[in-house]
Amino acid sequence: MLIAMASTVVFFTLLFLLITNAPGWPEVKATFFNWDAFKDSFPEVARAFLLNVKMFCIAEVFILIFALMLAVVRSLRGPVFFPLRALGIAYADFFRGVPTILVIALLGFGAPALQLQGIPLSTTFWGIVALVLVYTAYVSEVYRAGIESVHPSQDAAARSLGLTHLQSLRTVVLPQAVRRVIPPLLNDFIGLQKDTALVGFLGAVEAFKQSQIDAAATFNYTPFVAAAVLFVSLTIPLARFTDWLVERDRRSRQATGAR
Amino acid sequence: MRRLVLLLLAAVLALAASGCGGGGDSSTEGEAQGTSCTKGDLNLVNAGQFTVGTDNPAYPPWFGGDEKSPWKVSDPTSGKGFESAVAYAVAKKLGFNKSEVNWIRVPFNTAFAPGPKKFDVDINQISFKPVRAKAVDFSNSYYDVNQAMVVLKGTPIARAEGIDQLKPYKLGAQLGTTSYDFIQHRIKPSKQPAVFDTNDAAVQALKNKQIDGLVVDLPTAFYVTAAQVENSRILGQFQSTTKEHFGMVLEKGNSLTTCVNSALAQLRTDGTLQNIQDQWLSKVAGAPVLH
């Protein structure tokens, strides 16, 4: 304990000294860690951050639903369902393969360019659609891993009781599968939160775009730090919450086992 | 083991104590002595070369000539287009011939990054602002600029006749431009304006009607309407209340700034700057002024 503490202190003191004694440090400090610039831009960036929050909250709801549907489709057995399975695989391959920023750019500028009657022009709308498409592909893989981690004997037992495949999936397999994948689901949720910053490419003024505006106006990068602080202030508590959830789940399962 | 750690700790503390006293003795060189602007004495990134930065693609009317790899749309090395011509004229005054001018790509965002610069001067329609001058050196003005509004013909905004009537519309600007400041502080629209990373993205949004009006500097507005967006027109220009102007960006405290300024002053007095402006920005005069 003492050694851990001492070596931590030594390590960080050395790191701190190394950075603050670097020849360029005063300049870096003035450009990245300028308190006045931080105070100036933080309220604006925080206001813009509400758009990020709005985007990832809406997107996450659709992602969780669509991804589960996609995972279930991919877990269907039997030759009849082959076209559906193939479509599911193609979808997941495509949207995991194309960089998110490209999906956002193609949809956000491409869809409105069709000039179809009634098609939404809002960049926020298309940004959310793009994020839902991409993250549905990722999250469906997480669900699928969860489904496959449930031992086949569970399904076999359910079927032997007379449940259909879908009934067994719904009442036996999925409840266990989803519970197991909560940590990776939250992991992807964190990824989604950060990727909302990409929607700024379409012109939407979210936190990162606002910090870019402030940085470009003042030639000072401190607003980026303000944006980073805001993102981190959401993702770190979520990560700790995930840890806590995993730990609780582990304990409760051990307790059940001992009974 | 524990003794080793304590020893290390002591060493660090000693280092910290000695480290705190140092520093703070490096800011006063190069200020006092008058700067010589003969070619051999210039403070250059690459000896014997005048390294000029700008962003890629290089758009008219700032840059001209045919696209030549790696440059897109236009060619800064052609000497054609307003900023290219100004850069070569300044280089010539400083004693460089055309082959000694070397162009490099500098994205706007990196023009003001801390640390040593890769360019001697960056010329990229960058407006002078006092707060920006804390981070970099600006040359004196090489162009006094007005902002302008580009709209699609036949849309509701195209009937607006004054700044007041622009408030209800969704407006857009390019990141890093003072056009955004203009929207926020002079027009004060009711809808959050959109801000685009690139000229291309802004133009696409205007074409898609995702924004009603695009605010850009006047010469760029002429290029957008002439070459980039069919069926668009300049609604009008806005008179700058702050004497807005473009300056070249140099590393903070660079002795070269003085020399570039004296070159610019000579170009202004002998009429060269005006000639370059007449040649490349002649069309710019005609836009109506919106009040």
Interface residues (C-beta under 8 A of the other chain):
Chain A: L2 I3 A6 S7 V9 V10 T13 L14 L17 T20 N21 G24 P26 E27 V28 A30 T31 F32 F109 P112 A113 Q115 L121 S122 T123 G200 F201 L202 G203 A204 V205 K209 Q212 I213 A215 A216 A217 T218 F219 N220 Y221
Chain B: M1 R2 V5 L6 L8 L9 V12 L13 L15 A16 G19 G22 G23 F108 N109 F112 A113 P114 G115 K129 V131 R132 K134 A135 V136 G172 L175 G176 Y180 D181 Q192 P193 A194 V195 F196 D197 A201 A202 Q204 A205 K207 N208 K209 Q210 I211
